[in-house]
Amino acid sequence: MWTRPKIFNSLASTTLICFRGHFFCVTGLDAVRRDVAIGLVGLTCFRGPIVMVEFTDRRENPFAALGRRGIALINELGAMTIFAVLAVAHIFTAPLQFRKILNQLYFIGFRSLPVILLVSVFTGMVLGLQGYYTLAKFGSTSLLGPAVALSLIRELGPVLTAIMIIARAGSSMAAEIGIMRISEQIDALDTMNINPIKFLVSPRIVASLISFPLLTAVFNVVGIIGGYLTSVMLLHLSAGTYFTQIEASVVMQDITGGFAKAVVFGFLVTVICCFQGYFTHMRPNGFGAKGVSLSTTSAVVLSCVAVLVVDYVMTSFLL
């Protein structure tokens, strides 16, 4: 004999149903769907003491989902902005963390140097090789040096340097801070009255603002040398022509524009990676180790996208 479940407590959108000693919380229902849920509870055998049943309206306006995503994106950008402002403000508050800044300079800057050297020399060699055969069609091989140098200084140097640091140091930032969050080390800092943002984020921002321009300069110089190896030593272009044309074509505005991009990229990458790691515990699609992996992936992807978007915006203003 079927026994109708007893409604223990009923609100506008929440119903607590008692059936054979078990309680079932049903949310998000109108009167008709609530009656359907009561019937489902009575006809189904549940082993757990409490079961949450969620009903969604499939007839929902498609623009509502788009609006929710837009609002969520705006909330995320607002939270990241506040996070960045707090991190920058704590740079100038006592005590100054020189030792932690030096440690981050070593980790972000010096330890990224090998991959920067490797990528830059082959980037310059590829530019020299491709540029030579392209310019040879127009009889302008003497302009190969400026083509290599300006491509590196204006665009490829800052962008590729930032992407290499994202892959090596940015992912590590997000993973390290994310693990500290899920293991409650950040909560322990709060308990000891130590500001986690000042302790974890501010030194990384300072180190990135110093490391990114320096590594960009190294990338540019080594890339130009790589172009020299291809064009002069392999394709037998005149060394004097190569360097003389570079000196005549590259102006200070090109160099300062590239360094300005490097500084902005360093700030953006650090803020995005630290933000993703810091709020790992608030991810709706994963927690624990899975949350750390998702935060690290999001940090790398968002940082690369931000670098490319900001590069276009800054280039349009600097030209």
C-alpha angles and dihedrals in degrees: 000000000000116000119204112233116248119240105232097183130354130195131171094277105006130066127184109204125195115204124167093335096314127108123218123191112208117188139183098032138135121211096276096047090046091059090049090051091050089055092049091052091052094049097044128074111224122187098193120084094231127030125184114213117193123194121195127195108241090193091066117138108263090223090062092065090047090050093050091052091048092051091047090052092050091048090051093050091048092050091048091050092052089046091053093047092051092048092051093045092053091055089075098042123096135290098049112214103220094155094053091046090053090049091052091046088056093047100042099031114027098034091050091055098089095054091044091053093048096047095042097052093051092043089055092046092051091048090050093049097045094040094052095056092042094050092042089068089063097036092247103119090132088073093060093100095056091044092056095041097046093045090054099040097044103036124351097048098058095035099047092041090054093047092049091050090048090054095046107029106012094060089048091053093053094045095046095049091042092055090048088053098050092043089053094241090130089052088052090055089053090049090054090050092248115140105236094205092053092044099044110020109031096060090050092053092051092047092049093049088056100037101047097059092043093050090045090055090050090048092052095048096045091044091054089050089050089053088050091054092054101039100038106027098033105027095030097235114162112270091212092053091048096054097032092056091047091053091049096046106039114080131186092256090064092052096046091047091054092048091048089055091049092053093049092046091051092053095045095046094049095047094048095046095045092045093053092049095043094056098039091122091060097058110124095207101052147004137196116014092349090054091053091051092049092047091050092049092048091048093054095044096044092045093052092047091047092050093053095044094047090045090059093046094049093045091054090055098041098050 
